[in-house]
């Protein structure tokens, strides 16, 4: 191994070793907004995410709360009995 190859390998290892430190960024937590009265609320993107998630579960919740699902299950069990 000559000196040039050794220097190239040394530089490459130094660059690869420094890469995680260069690209490291602090992880932000959930952004809380502090009001003037001391109250806290979530920021608009977090509120939007929670709203859209709850919108996705809404049809399942409505079906579970209605008696239609129970009637269909009971009639299906009676038909197979």
C-alpha positions as CSV (number, residue, x, y, z in Angstrom):
1,X,0.0,0.0,0.0
2,X,1.6,3.2,-1.1
3,X,1.3,6.6,0.6
4,X,-1.4,8.0,-1.8
5,X,-3.7,5.1,-1.3
6,X,-3.2,5.3,2.5
7,X,-4.0,9.0,2.5
8,X,-7.1,8.5,0.3
9,X,-8.4,5.8,2.7
10,X,-7.6,8.0,5.7
11,X,-9.6,10.9,4.2
12,X,-12.5,8.7,3.2
13,X,-12.7,7.2,6.8
14,X,-12.5,10.7,8.3
15,X,-15.4,11.9,6.0
16,X,-17.5,8.8,6.8
17,X,-16.8,9.2,10.5
18,X,-17.9,12.9,10.5
19,X,-21.1,12.3,8.4
20,X,-23.4,11.4,11.3
21,X,-22.4,14.5,13.2
22,X,-23.0,16.7,10.2
23,X,-26.5,15.4,9.5
24,X,-27.6,15.1,13.1
25,X,-30.6,17.3,13.9
26,X,-32.5,17.7,17.0
27,X,-35.8,15.9,17.2
28,X,-38.7,18.4,17.7
29,X,-41.4,17.3,20.1
30,X,-45.0,18.1,19.7
31,X,-45.2,21.8,19.1
32,X,-47.2,23.3,21.9
33,X,-48.5,26.9,21.7
34,X,-48.5,28.8,25.0
35,X,-51.3,31.3,25.4
36,X,-51.3,34.5,27.3
37,X,-53.2,33.1,30.2
38,X,-50.8,30.2,30.6
39,X,-52.9,27.7,28.7
40,X,-51.3,25.4,26.1
41,X,-52.7,24.0,22.9
42,X,-51.3,22.0,20.0
43,X,-50.3,23.7,16.8
44,X,-52.4,23.7,13.7
45,X,-50.6,20.8,11.9
46,X,-51.0,18.6,14.9
47,X,-54.7,19.5,15.3
48,X,-55.2,18.8,11.6
49,X,-53.5,15.4,11.9
50,X,-55.7,14.5,14.9
51,X,-58.9,15.7,13.1
52,X,-58.2,13.7,9.9
53,X,-57.3,10.6,12.0
54,X,-60.6,10.9,13.9
55,X,-62.4,11.4,10.6
56,X,-61.1,8.1,9.4
57,X,-62.4,6.2,12.4
58,X,-65.8,8.0,12.4
59,X,-67.6,5.5,10.1
60,X,-66.4,2.5,12.1
61,X,-67.6,4.2,15.4
62,X,-71.0,5.0,13.9
63,X,-71.4,1.4,12.7
64,X,-70.4,0.0,16.1
65,X,-72.9,2.3,17.9
66,X,-75.8,1.5,15.7
67,X,-78.1,-1.5,16.2
68,X,-77.9,-2.4,12.5
69,X,-74.6,-4.2,12.9
70,X,-76.0,-6.2,15.9
71,X,-79.1,-7.2,14.0
72,X,-77.1,-8.4,11.0
73,X,-74.8,-10.5,13.2
74,X,-77.7,-12.1,15.0
75,X,-79.6,-12.8,11.8
76,X,-76.4,-14.3,10.3
77,X,-76.0,-16.6,13.4
78,X,-79.6,-17.6,13.2
79,X,-79.3,-18.5,9.5
80,X,-76.3,-20.7,10.1
81,X,-77.7,-22.4,13.2
